[in-house]
Amino acid sequence: MIDEEQYCIHILTQVSALTRSLQGVVTGLLDDHLKHCVLDAAKLSDEAAHEKIQESTAAVNRLIRS
């Protein structure tokens, strides 16, 4: 769109739509990770669960900062 010199507001609208879509993908992946990876780790041991929870928290922190 930029190469075609589209109207700036149209480009911003498209970027916003893509951002919302990616946020939906991210929340779905995080939900799946918590329901499967963290839960499976919790069944193995407290230490494994703790590691997965720390990993998840770090991922959420990266998302918040971005």
A tleap script that builds the chain and sets N, CA, C and O, in Angstrom:
source leaprc.protein.ff14SB
mol = sequence {
  NMET ILE ASP GLU GLU GLN TYR CYS ILE HIE
  ILE LEU THR GLN VAL SER ALA LEU THR ARG
  SER LEU GLN GLY VAL VAL THR GLY LEU LEU
  ASP ASP HIE LEU LYS HIE CYS VAL LEU ASP
  ALA ALA LYS LEU SER ASP GLU ALA ALA HIE
  GLU LYS ILE GLN GLU SER THR ALA ALA VAL
  ASN ARG LEU ILE ARG CSER
}
set mol.1.N position { 0.832 -1.193 0.000 }
set mol.1.CA position { 0.000 0.000 0.000 }
set mol.1.C position { 0.878 1.259 0.000 }
set mol.1.O position { 0.551 2.268 -0.625 }
set mol.2.N position { 1.991 1.165 0.714 }
set mol.2.CA position { 2.893 2.324 0.744 }
set mol.2.C position { 3.505 2.539 -0.623 }
set mol.2.O position { 3.569 3.665 -1.115 }
set mol.3.N position { 3.965 1.433 -1.248 }
set mol.3.CA position { 4.558 1.541 -2.589 }
set mol.3.C position { 3.556 2.109 -3.588 }
set mol.3.O position { 3.931 2.799 -4.536 }
set mol.4.N position { 2.272 1.809 -3.361 }
set mol.4.CA position { 1.223 2.306 -4.261 }
set mol.4.C position { 0.731 3.688 -3.860 }
set mol.4.O position { -0.194 4.228 -4.467 }
set mol.5.N position { 1.369 4.266 -2.815 }
set mol.5.CA position { 1.032 5.600 -2.318 }
set mol.5.C position { -0.441 5.715 -1.946 }
set mol.5.O position { -1.112 6.695 -2.268 }
set mol.6.N position { -0.922 4.680 -1.257 }
set mol.6.CA position { -2.301 4.709 -0.755 }
set mol.6.C position { -2.420 5.787 0.316 }
set mol.6.O position { -1.423 6.226 0.890 }
set mol.7.N position { -3.640 6.197 0.571 }
set mol.7.CA position { -3.930 7.210 1.588 }
set mol.7.C position { -3.478 6.703 2.960 }
set mol.7.O position { -3.784 5.572 3.339 }
set mol.8.N position { -2.752 7.540 3.698 }
set mol.8.CA position { -2.138 7.141 4.975 }
set mol.8.C position { -3.148 6.551 5.955 }
set mol.8.O position { -2.854 5.566 6.632 }
set mol.9.N position { -4.310 7.136 6.033 }
set mol.9.CA position { -5.325 6.647 6.978 }
set mol.9.C position { -5.757 5.227 6.614 }
set mol.9.O position { -6.024 4.423 7.507 }
set mol.10.N position { -5.830 4.912 5.360 }
set mol.10.CA position { -6.181 3.556 4.934 }
set mol.10.C position { -5.098 2.568 5.362 }
set mol.10.O position { -5.402 1.458 5.799 }
set mol.11.N position { -3.851 2.970 5.235 }
set mol.11.CA position { -2.740 2.113 5.661 }
set mol.11.C position { -2.803 1.898 7.163 }
set mol.11.O position { -2.664 0.770 7.636 }
set mol.12.N position { -3.013 2.973 7.920 }
set mol.12.CA position { -3.120 2.857 9.381 }
set mol.12.C position { -4.282 1.957 9.787 }
set mol.12.O position { -4.167 1.198 10.749 }
set mol.13.N position { -5.370 2.031 9.084 }
set mol.13.CA position { -6.522 1.178 9.366 }
set mol.13.C position { -6.172 -0.285 9.144 }
set mol.13.O position { -6.554 -1.143 9.939 }
set mol.14.N position { -5.450 -0.572 8.074 }
set mol.14.CA position { -5.033 -1.948 7.793 }
set mol.14.C position { -4.045 -2.462 8.834 }
set mol.14.O position { -4.128 -3.612 9.266 }
set mol.15.N position { -3.117 -1.609 9.231 }
set mol.15.CA position { -2.145 -2.001 10.263 }
set mol.15.C position { -2.874 -2.296 11.571 }
set mol.15.O position { -2.550 -3.265 12.259 }
set mol.16.N position { -3.838 -1.482 11.909 }
set mol.16.CA position { -4.618 -1.694 13.127 }
set mol.16.C position { -5.381 -3.020 13.072 }
set mol.16.O position { -5.427 -3.752 14.060 }
set mol.17.N position { -5.969 -3.322 11.940 }
set mol.17.CA position { -6.708 -4.584 11.776 }
set mol.17.C position { -5.769 -5.779 11.906 }
set mol.17.O position { -6.114 -6.772 12.546 }
set mol.18.N position { -4.598 -5.689 11.312 }
set mol.18.CA position { -3.621 -6.773 11.420 }
set mol.18.C position { -3.151 -6.951 12.859 }
set mol.18.O position { -2.989 -8.076 13.332 }
set mol.19.N position { -2.935 -5.844 13.546 }
set mol.19.CA position { -2.509 -5.899 14.942 }
set mol.19.C position { -3.559 -6.607 15.796 }
set mol.19.O position { -3.216 -7.464 16.610 }
set mol.20.N position { -4.823 -6.260 15.621 }
set mol.20.CA position { -5.910 -6.920 16.378 }
set mol.20.C position { -5.962 -8.406 16.052 }
set mol.20.O position { -6.165 -9.229 16.945 }
set mol.21.N position { -5.784 -8.751 14.808 }
set mol.21.CA position { -5.797 -10.162 14.420 }
set mol.21.C position { -4.654 -10.924 15.076 }
set mol.21.O position { -4.851 -12.028 15.584 }
set mol.22.N position { -3.480 -10.349 15.067 }
set mol.22.CA position { -2.325 -10.999 15.697 }
set mol.22.C position { -2.514 -11.123 17.202 }
set mol.22.O position { -2.094 -12.115 17.797 }
set mol.23.N position { -3.134 -10.136 17.820 }
set mol.23.CA position { -3.415 -10.219 19.252 }
set mol.23.C position { -4.356 -11.383 19.547 }
set mol.23.O position { -4.218 -12.053 20.571 }
set mol.24.N position { -5.295 -11.618 18.665 }
set mol.24.CA position { -6.192 -12.761 18.818 }
set mol.24.C position { -5.438 -14.080 18.727 }
set mol.24.O position { -5.711 -15.008 19.488 }
set mol.25.N position { -4.503 -14.163 17.810 }
set mol.25.CA position { -3.672 -15.366 17.669 }
set mol.25.C position { -2.837 -15.562 18.935 }
set mol.25.O position { -2.730 -16.675 19.449 }
set mol.26.N position { -2.254 -14.482 19.426 }
set mol.26.CA position { -1.415 -14.550 20.618 }
set mol.26.C position { -2.217 -15.038 21.822 }
set mol.26.O position { -1.758 -15.915 22.554 }
set mol.27.N position { -3.393 -14.488 22.033 }
set mol.27.CA position { -4.182 -14.915 23.192 }
set mol.27.C position { -4.618 -16.373 23.056 }
set mol.27.O position { -4.695 -17.091 24.053 }
set mol.28.N position { -4.898 -16.806 21.848 }
set mol.28.CA position { -5.238 -18.212 21.622 }
set mol.28.C position { -4.064 -19.134 21.918 }
set mol.28.O position { -4.233 -20.184 22.537 }
set mol.29.N position { -2.876 -18.741 21.475 }
set mol.29.CA position { -1.681 -19.544 21.748 }
set mol.29.C position { -1.369 -19.589 23.244 }
set mol.29.O position { -1.013 -20.640 23.776 }
set mol.30.N position { -1.502 -18.458 23.910 }
set mol.30.CA position { -1.254 -18.423 25.347 }
set mol.30.C position { -2.266 -19.290 26.089 }
set mol.30.O position { -1.898 -20.021 27.008 }
set mol.31.N position { -3.512 -19.215 25.706 }
set mol.31.CA position { -4.550 -20.044 26.319 }
set mol.31.C position { -4.226 -21.524 26.138 }
set mol.31.O position { -4.327 -22.309 27.081 }
set mol.32.N position { -3.841 -21.894 24.937 }
set mol.32.CA position { -3.491 -23.294 24.654 }
set mol.32.C position { -2.272 -23.719 25.474 }
set mol.32.O position { -2.232 -24.829 26.006 }
set mol.33.N position { -1.293 -22.845 25.573 }
set mol.33.CA position { -0.082 -23.147 26.346 }
set mol.33.C position { -0.431 -23.393 27.811 }
set mol.33.O position { 0.054 -24.343 28.426 }
set mol.34.N position { -1.272 -22.531 28.357 }
set mol.34.CA position { -1.652 -22.682 29.764 }
set mol.34.C position { -2.453 -23.958 29.992 }
set mol.34.O position { -2.222 -24.675 30.966 }
set mol.35.N position { -3.380 -24.238 29.108 }
set mol.35.CA position { -4.247 -25.404 29.274 }
set mol.35.C position { -3.526 -26.723 29.058 }
set mol.35.O position { -3.909 -27.739 29.639 }
set mol.36.N position { -2.500 -26.724 28.242 }
set mol.36.CA position { -1.830 -27.979 27.925 }
set mol.36.C position { -0.431 -28.066 28.543 }
set mol.36.O position { -0.171 -28.933 29.377 }
set mol.37.N position { 0.452 -27.180 28.137 }
set mol.37.CA position { 1.846 -27.270 28.589 }
set mol.37.C position { 1.975 -27.076 30.099 }
set mol.37.O position { 2.650 -27.853 30.774 }
set mol.38.N position { 1.331 -26.043 30.621 }
set mol.38.CA position { 1.440 -25.775 32.054 }
set mol.38.C position { 0.734 -26.867 32.844 }
set mol.38.O position { 1.258 -27.349 33.849 }
set mol.39.N position { -0.434 -27.252 32.400 }
set mol.39.CA position { -1.171 -28.305 33.101 }
set mol.39.C position { -0.407 -29.623 33.073 }
set mol.39.O position { -0.330 -30.309 34.092 }
set mol.40.N position { 0.155 -29.988 31.935 }
set mol.40.CA position { 0.949 -31.219 31.845 }
set mol.40.C position { 2.172 -31.156 32.757 }
set mol.40.O position { 2.519 -32.141 33.410 }
set mol.41.N position { 2.824 -29.993 32.798 }
set mol.41.CA position { 3.987 -29.835 33.670 }
set mol.41.C position { 3.586 -29.964 35.135 }
set mol.41.O position { 4.324 -30.537 35.936 }
set mol.42.N position { 2.427 -29.437 35.482 }
set mol.42.CA position { 1.950 -29.522 36.866 }
set mol.42.C position { 1.703 -30.971 37.276 }
set mol.42.O position { 1.877 -31.331 38.440 }
set mol.43.N position { 1.306 -31.784 36.333 }
set mol.43.CA position { 1.081 -33.203 36.626 }
set mol.43.C position { 2.399 -33.934 36.868 }
set mol.43.O position { 2.438 -34.936 37.581 }
set mol.44.N position { 3.479 -33.426 36.271 }
set mol.44.CA position { 4.791 -34.050 36.442 }
set mol.44.C position { 5.412 -33.696 37.788 }
set mol.44.O position { 5.795 -34.574 38.560 }
set mol.45.N position { 5.507 -32.401 38.055 }
set mol.45.CA position { 6.118 -31.971 39.321 }
set mol.45.C position { 5.851 -30.494 39.552 }
set mol.45.O position { 5.514 -29.752 38.630 }
set mol.46.N position { 6.010 -30.087 40.807 }
set mol.46.CA position { 5.867 -28.670 41.142 }
set mol.46.C position { 6.943 -27.844 40.457 }
set mol.46.O position { 6.688 -26.726 40.010 }
set mol.47.N position { 8.147 -28.398 40.378 }
set mol.47.CA position { 9.259 -27.672 39.748 }
set mol.47.C position { 8.985 -27.443 38.261 }
set mol.47.O position { 9.214 -26.349 37.747 }
set mol.48.N position { 8.502 -28.457 37.585 }
set mol.48.CA position { 8.183 -28.326 36.154 }
set mol.48.C position { 7.075 -27.296 35.951 }
set mol.48.O position { 7.133 -26.485 35.027 }
set mol.49.N position { 6.073 -27.334 36.812 }
set mol.49.CA position { 4.974 -26.375 36.720 }
set mol.49.C position { 5.488 -24.964 36.962 }
set mol.49.O position { 5.105 -24.028 36.260 }
set mol.50.N position { 6.353 -24.814 37.956 }
set mol.50.CA position { 6.914 -23.504 38.273 }
set mol.50.C position { 7.682 -22.940 37.070 }
set mol.50.O position { 7.568 -21.755 36.760 }
set mol.51.N position { 8.452 -23.780 36.404 }
set mol.51.CA position { 9.201 -23.346 35.227 }
set mol.51.C position { 8.268 -22.885 34.105 }
set mol.51.O position { 8.514 -21.863 33.465 }
set mol.52.N position { 7.201 -23.645 33.876 }
set mol.52.CA position { 6.255 -23.279 32.817 }
set mol.52.C position { 5.504 -22.000 33.168 }
set mol.52.O position { 5.210 -21.189 32.290 }
set mol.53.N position { 5.198 -21.821 34.431 }
set mol.53.CA position { 4.515 -20.593 34.851 }
set mol.53.C position { 5.441 -19.395 34.661 }
set mol.53.O position { 5.006 -18.348 34.182 }
set mol.54.N position { 6.718 -19.539 35.032 }
set mol.54.CA position { 7.683 -18.457 34.816 }
set mol.54.C position { 7.816 -18.137 33.330 }
set mol.54.O position { 7.871 -16.972 32.935 }
set mol.55.N position { 7.866 -19.177 32.522 }
set mol.55.CA position { 7.956 -19.009 31.071 }
set mol.55.C position { 6.739 -18.240 30.545 }
set mol.55.O position { 6.872 -17.334 29.723 }
set mol.56.N position { 5.570 -18.611 31.027 }
set mol.56.CA position { 4.330 -17.949 30.602 }
set mol.56.C position { 4.299 -16.496 31.045 }
set mol.56.O position { 3.905 -15.616 30.280 }
set mol.57.N position { 4.712 -16.247 32.278 }
set mol.57.CA position { 4.746 -14.881 32.797 }
set mol.57.C position { 5.700 -14.017 31.977 }
set mol.57.O position { 5.389 -12.865 31.672 }
set mol.58.N position { 6.846 -14.562 31.625 }
set mol.58.CA position { 7.809 -13.825 30.799 }
set mol.58.C position { 7.201 -13.498 29.433 }
set mol.58.O position { 7.398 -12.400 28.911 }
set mol.59.N position { 6.468 -14.444 28.858 }
set mol.59.CA position { 5.837 -14.210 27.557 }
set mol.59.C position { 4.791 -13.106 27.663 }
set mol.59.O position { 4.716 -12.239 26.792 }
set mol.60.N position { 3.989 -13.127 28.714 }
set mol.60.CA position { 2.972 -12.093 28.916 }
set mol.60.C position { 3.651 -10.737 29.100 }
set mol.60.O position { 3.194 -9.737 28.545 }
set mol.61.N position { 4.729 -10.695 29.867 }
set mol.61.CA position { 5.452 -9.433 30.054 }
set mol.61.C position { 5.989 -8.886 28.738 }
set mol.61.O position { 5.945 -7.677 28.508 }
set mol.62.N position { 6.494 -9.762 27.872 }
set mol.62.CA position { 6.977 -9.311 26.556 }
set mol.62.C position { 5.824 -8.742 25.728 }
set mol.62.O position { 5.983 -7.750 25.017 }
set mol.63.N position { 4.675 -9.381 25.833 }
set mol.63.CA position { 3.507 -8.897 25.072 }
set mol.63.C position { 3.046 -7.532 25.572 }
set mol.63.O position { 2.674 -6.665 24.782 }
set mol.64.N position { 3.073 -7.354 26.866 }
set mol.64.CA position { 2.641 -6.082 27.441 }
set mol.64.C position { 3.573 -4.958 27.014 }
set mol.64.O position { 3.126 -3.850 26.719 }
set mol.65.N position { 4.864 -5.244 26.983 }
set mol.65.CA position { 5.857 -4.223 26.612 }
set mol.65.C position { 5.823 -3.887 25.129 }
set mol.65.O position { 6.250 -2.804 24.730 }
set mol.66.N position { 5.323 -4.797 24.312 }
set mol.66.CA position { 5.363 -4.537 22.861 }
set mol.66.C position { 4.208 -3.695 22.390 }
set mol.66.O position { 4.107 -3.396 21.200 }
savepdb mol mol.pdb
quit
